[in-house]
Amino acid sequence: MRSLTLVGAVLIVFGIAGLVFNQFSYSENKPVLDAGPIHIKAEEEHHVAIPMIAGIVAVVAGLGMIIVSRRSA
């Protein structure tokens, strides 16, 4: 049951991170023009929102996994 405890702890960490950081962003380079020796790229920034309910569910599920693994041990 050690793996269940580990998965529960990881879920709790990711859930808390999702609650603290409501969104994250990343950049992507896309080629705009690629004609012979000329290469032009544009940088696009994307924002991804993390729903609050997802963080709460992850924390509750992680706590549930840890409790179940301790009771069965």
Secondary structure, 3 states (H helix, E strand, C coil): CHHHHHHHHHHHHHHHHHHHCCEEEEEEEEEEEEECCEEEEEEEEEEEECCHHHHHHHHHHHHHHHHHHHHHC
